[in-house]
Amino acid sequence: MNNIASSTAPGFTPVSADSVAWLGTGPVPAAPYYDPAYYELEREAVFRHSWLQLGHVSELPEPGSFIRREVEVLKASVLLVRGRDGHIRAFHNVCTHRGTQLVEAESGRAGNFSCPYHRWSFSTDGRLLSAPDFESFGLTKEECALPAIALEICGGLIFVNFEPKISLREEMGPFADWLEKFPCAQATQFSEYVYEINGNWKLTYDNFQENYHLRFIHPRTGGAAVSDENPFGYPVKYGFHGPHRTQTIWSNPNVKPTPLQAISFGKGAQFAMADGLAGPHARDYLALFPNFFVIGTPTQSFSHTIWPLGPERSRGVIRLYWKGEDDCASRRYAREYALASARDIHAEDRAVIEAGQRGLSSGALKYIHFQTQEALCRHLFNNVNERVEAYKAELAGGAA
Amino acid sequence: MSALLPDGFAALEPFVVRWAVSGTAARAARRGASSAEEREAFYGAAKDMLLPALAYLDGKNLAEFDAADNRLMDMMLSLAHVALAVEGLGNDEPRHAEMRRHMRITRSPAGV
């Protein structure tokens, strides 16, 4: 084990402790990773005011296209709709009469939305079109439009915010321009796989923003990410803007692919080059607060969203983005291989995250620890906790 | 008698029943339910046929594939899954299959 005792070796220089010391170096309280009371505070302090990635523009290809997305952490059902004017809007999926959920279908195309209960009917831009015996309510139709939710699109990705304090692009700063250059910005379709996990959303998310675990959890699938020079596969650099963060992935220049791996990723690379997907962020991972990240690699660009389902349960949604249809057998094959290989790696993380949750939920630990190369985990916790503490102070002020 | 596979790929016919599987999730599931012997036999027979098969299939539009072409396409897509097991995971595949079971494929350009 001597060869992995140190994170430094000739040929690779890890990010220094000094450069991320501003995040703090002390232990981090364990309770926020399992405590139901803390989770309740997060729901309001973090998720109600954050930009949440809910979809991709390719899911709404034409006027009338809609998708329904459940945001369990806010007990909300959201309707994303492309209107006749081509604009994509977000609404609460509730009839303004008595709150009945308007749309049951997960996706589809509609000229309008009619409530199953009393047939109130709404346009794709949220206006109330008609309601039986509407005169009896003494209301105007304008008062009864579907409740809108703030929506912004960046890099082809649809974000909503239930109670925004700042615009998405303002909050993202330079990262908005980055995201516009990621493959997802040009994507016209995607592959997707989904998992549920007995893990707190931060604990789950943290697994995917540190490489310290790679050689232990991915000994056979993660070979491209480690070497003698960089035994833990640590990133080349980290970056921060407000609550968001990045890392630039290091890759082993001497990795020897397996025979079909070479063919499959070789074909994927050829298509990515031909499609103009090799942008300036091919090795960059962009983590957008609170629960979304996307990687810009042109051959296997994927996003991962971790949705809280409870203090100790989450859902992960992973999407690989593709530009254009499957126009030939080789392209279809390259995409199938890319999906299967990414899924192989992600599948390996779930069990160890659940083991971590069991340990934390036992209450045995008051604190957990992050090292320098887990700086992104610390940054997430700091930003969550800052908002939770501010919200607690607000509640205390209101009660005083 | 019409061939199960296009000309030149008859050597793969013994594997059609098991590996000409339609749908990405179904192919992943077939890999997960297969034995090491089945995977190794298929991989051994198909790995050198991958490039010739794709070259042949690339000569046609996907929409114009006949039944034999579709079988060959589906087999090469199954090979993508099987190769990960044979080349990468080796004897760790059974444990890995259980972990993968939780990762539900819900969307694929090739159809779920």
Contacts between the chains, C-beta under 8 A, distances in Angstrom:
chain1	res1	chain2	res2	distance
A	189	B	109	5.8
A	190	B	107	6.5
A	191	B	24	7.5
A	191	B	105	7.5
A	191	B	107	5.7
A	191	B	108	4.9
A	191	B	109	6.6
A	192	B	105	7.4
A	192	B	106	4.8
A	192	B	107	3.8
A	192	B	108	7.9
A	193	B	103	4.8
A	193	B	104	6.1
A	193	B	105	4.8
A	193	B	106	6.3
A	194	B	103	7.5
A	194	B	104	5.2
A	194	B	106	5.3
A	195	B	102	4.9
A	195	B	103	4.9
A	195	B	104	6.8
A	196	B	102	7.4
A	197	B	102	7.7
A	220	B	88	5.5
A	220	B	89	5.7
A	220	B	90	7.3
A	220	B	92	6.2
A	221	B	88	6.1
A	221	B	89	7.5
A	258	B	83	7.4
A	258	B	87	3.7
A	258	B	88	6.3
A	259	B	47	6.5
A	259	B	83	8.0
A	259	B	87	6.7
A	260	B	47	6.3
A	260	B	50	6.8
A	260	B	79	7.3
A	260	B	80	7.5
A	260	B	83	3.9
A	260	B	87	6.1
A	261	B	83	7.6
A	261	B	87	6.6
A	261	B	88	7.6
A	263	B	50	6.3
A	263	B	51	6.7
A	264	B	80	6.5
A	264	B	83	7.7
A	267	B	54	7.8
A	318	B	103	7.9
A	319	B	107	7.8
A	322	B	109	6.1
A	325	B	109	7.3
A	326	B	62	6.3
A	326	B	109	4.8
A	326	B	110	6.6
A	327	B	61	8.0
A	327	B	62	7.5
A	328	B	57	7.6
A	328	B	58	4.8
A	328	B	61	8.0
A	328	B	62	7.1
A	329	B	53	7.7
A	329	B	54	5.2
A	329	B	57	3.4
A	329	B	58	5.2
A	329	B	60	8.0
A	329	B	62	6.9
A	329	B	73	5.8
A	329	B	76	7.3
A	330	B	54	4.8
A	330	B	57	7.8
A	330	B	58	5.4
A	332	B	62	7.0
A	332	B	73	7.2
A	332	B	77	7.1
A	332	B	109	6.7
A	332	B	110	5.4
A	333	B	50	7.9
A	333	B	54	6.0
A	333	B	76	5.6
A	333	B	77	6.3
A	333	B	80	6.3
A	335	B	108	7.7
A	335	B	109	5.6
A	335	B	110	7.1
A	336	B	24	6.2
A	336	B	27	7.6
A	336	B	77	4.7
A	336	B	80	4.6
A	336	B	81	7.7
A	336	B	108	7.3
A	336	B	110	5.8
A	337	B	80	4.0
A	337	B	83	7.7
A	337	B	84	7.9
A	339	B	24	6.7
A	339	B	105	7.3
A	339	B	108	6.4
A	340	B	28	6.6
A	340	B	80	5.5
A	340	B	81	4.9
A	340	B	84	5.7
A	341	B	84	5.9
A	343	B	28	7.4
A	343	B	100	6.5
A	343	B	103	5.2
A	343	B	105	7.2
A	344	B	84	5.4
A	344	B	88	7.2
A	344	B	89	7.5
A	344	B	96	7.1
A	344	B	100	6.9
A	346	B	103	6.1
A	347	B	96	6.8
A	347	B	99	4.3
A	347	B	100	4.3
A	347	B	102	6.9
A	347	B	103	4.9
A	348	B	96	7.3
A	348	B	99	6.0
A	350	B	99	6.3
A	350	B	102	5.7
A	350	B	103	7.7
A	351	B	99	6.0
